[in-house]
Amino acid sequence: MTYICPLCNGLAPLTASCPDCGTILEHAGRKQDYAGPYSPYGSADQYTSVISAFHWTGCEHVVQCPHCHEAYIYHVNAWPAP
């Protein structure tokens, strides 16, 4: 079965809120884009995970709080492709 990320494909909005202040988090791109061999960004390991799952099918995104300026890894559950 094929899966797609609803956030990557613009099918669902990001509705997660900051665990510290409650402000809606802003999308900052996919985690794998931060860890590429020619990436201008720091290591993706510097971010704190918001959601942890033991067995999970989906896509990881970097999100940031516009108020606290903290960055987190946000796990988006994949949807079955039609």
C-alpha positions in Angstrom: 0.0 0.0 0.0 1.2 3.5 -0.8 1.0 6.3 1.6 1.2 10.1 1.3 1.9 12.9 3.8 -1.0 15.3 4.1 1.2 18.1 5.2 3.7 17.8 2.3 0.8 17.6 -0.2 -1.2 20.5 1.2 -4.2 18.2 2.1 -4.3 19.2 5.8 -3.1 22.2 7.8 -0.6 22.2 10.6 -2.6 22.5 13.8 0.0 21.6 16.5 0.6 24.0 19.3 3.8 24.8 21.3 4.1 22.6 24.4 5.5 25.6 26.3 3.2 28.5 25.5 0.4 27.1 23.4 1.0 29.2 20.3 0.3 27.5 17.0 3.5 26.2 15.5 4.8 27.2 12.1 6.0 24.7 9.5 9.7 24.9 8.7 10.1 22.0 6.2 10.7 18.3 6.2 13.3 17.0 8.7 15.1 15.1 6.0 15.7 18.4 4.1 17.7 19.7 7.1 20.0 16.7 7.2 21.1 16.4 3.6 24.8 16.2 2.6 24.7 19.8 1.3 22.3 21.2 3.8 23.0 24.8 5.0 21.3 24.0 8.3 22.4 22.4 11.5 22.0 18.7 12.3 18.4 17.5 12.5 19.4 15.8 15.9 19.4 19.2 17.6 15.6 19.4 17.7 13.4 18.0 20.4 10.7 15.5 19.5 7.1 16.6 20.2 5.5 13.3 19.6 7.1 9.8 20.0 5.6 6.6 18.5 6.8 3.1 18.7 5.6 1.9 15.3 4.7 4.7 13.0 4.1 5.3 9.2 4.5 8.9 8.2 6.6 11.9 7.6 8.7 14.0 10.0 8.6 17.8 9.8 10.4 20.6 11.6 8.1 23.1 13.3 8.9 26.2 15.2 7.1 28.4 17.7 7.0 32.0 16.5 6.8 33.1 20.2 9.4 31.0 22.0 11.6 30.4 18.9 12.0 26.8 19.8 12.1 24.1 17.1 10.6 20.6 17.4 10.2 17.5 15.2 6.5 16.9 14.4 5.4 13.5 13.2 2.6 13.5 10.6 0.7 10.3 10.1 0.6 9.2 6.5 -2.7 8.7 4.7 -3.3 5.8 2.3 -3.0 7.0 -1.3 -6.2 6.7 -3.3 
